Amino acid sequence: MRNIDSKAGAALFHGPKQAYNLNIDYEMDKNNNLNFMADYTKDNLESISYKFVPMPPKETLMPLTSERKTLALTYSGHNANSSYSLATTYSQLNRDAGAADAPGASEKKYRSWNIEGRDTITTSADNKLTFGAEYRNDETTLYGGDNTKNSDQYALYLQDEYRAGKKLLLTPAIRYDHHESFGGNTSANLGATYFITDSSRFKANYGSSYRAPSLDELYGVFTHGGLFSMLGYAYYGNPDLKPEKTRGWEISYEQEFDDNTSGKLTYFDNKKKDAITTELFGDGSRNQRFINIDETSSRGVEFEVKHDFGHGLALIGNYNWLDAKDETDGSRLQYSARNTYTAKLSWTEPIKKEWNITAWNKWYSDFQYDSDTVYSVNTFNFTVSKRWGDKYRVFAGIDNVFNKELSDMGYYGRMWRAGAEMKF
């Protein structure tokens, strides 16, 4: 059980959260295994809100109570040339009407059921073939009544891993998606890895992807801080949305300099058609609705370096440069940072590995919030954890140690975290 509290102000929910998880493995024999997972979470949160009817405005506490249940059953097996699995997952989420704080709102319910089967066959010493299928059904109720929306979708996929000699690995793949409302779409990818030495390699990938709008993006109404709080606003669905399609490529170089130091450099370039995003609407309103942008592009560079100092001390640093544009008018995309830097220092007690202390700092530079607003901000965070064997762990930490407040980027001040885990 975790308690989360913050001096965040009107737009942040806070309060107790509970989480329970059961994970059981049953070994049928040396080649076959059955796994059952049950997960339950419950939130009893609240946020400061302001009622404007009747006037004058009156401060009040707005609740957000939610309950999520997830069940999953997975069968996996293997033989001399094949590794296969069949998995099914059911998830249900109930949220009370306080999440919208709108007159006449009813309880909101989500339900999702997914099933997937896959098999990986070793056809030769140099070739491995993976194929599978998945089906998903989603259902949700809408705020303000008993209206229910649902969607069915399925996918078929095939991937091959072919080792062309000692230096080159090729990975072609193809996937077909079908959505009951948007029809079918075929995506293809080709990946290649060239091993220069045992410790250095080039990787390249070219391909496409497809994503249909979710039910919330199509029909939902959900809020951040409540419709009637001083800083609250709502997201509204758009039933006219189209699926987004992405096509792009990337190339990277990876190097292990020695047993303690490694690095990776990546360049990517993607173009997206009918990208799903949000925009403000209504005069003087903070509310947003989902829309399609005819065409967007994103290109960038990612760099990461890791170094192990020994005695349990390790440093990870990375830098991302991003150029994301709306190609219809050449403007920068909202909610994207031109530069992102992260530095993380971690110490794990080297003998029993029971203690861990991790501190990290994250900088955003030139973050495009909207057409007129650009931010730069950095936050320092740390966490401490103690483990007893494989069953018990406690942890505590502080996010945003220096209490930065910038609601447009999701920073509402310092947040304390503490919790415990037990496995059985």
Buried (B, 14 or more C-beta within 10 A) or exposed (E): EEEBEBEBBBBBBBBEBEBEEEEEEEEEEEEBBBBEBBBBBBBEBBBBBBBEEEEEEEEBEBBBBBBBBBBBBBBBBBEEEEBBBBBBBBBBBBBBBBBBBBEEBBBBEBBBBBBBBBBBBBEEEEBBBBBBEBBBBBBBBBBBEEEEBEBEBBBBBEBBBBBEEEEEBBBBBBBBBBBEEBEEBEBEBBBBBBBEEEEBBBBEBBBBBBBBBBBBBBBBBBBBBBBBBBBBBBBBBBEEBBBBBBBBBBBBBBBBEEEEBBBBBBBBBBBBBBBBBBEEEEEEEEBBBBBBBEBBBBBBEBBBBBBBEEEBBBBBBBBBBBBBBBBEEEEBBBBBBBBBBBBBBBBBBEEEEEBBBBBBBBBBBBBBBEEEEBBBBBBBBBBBBBBEEEEEBBBBBBBBBEBBBBBEBEBBBBBEBBBEEEEE
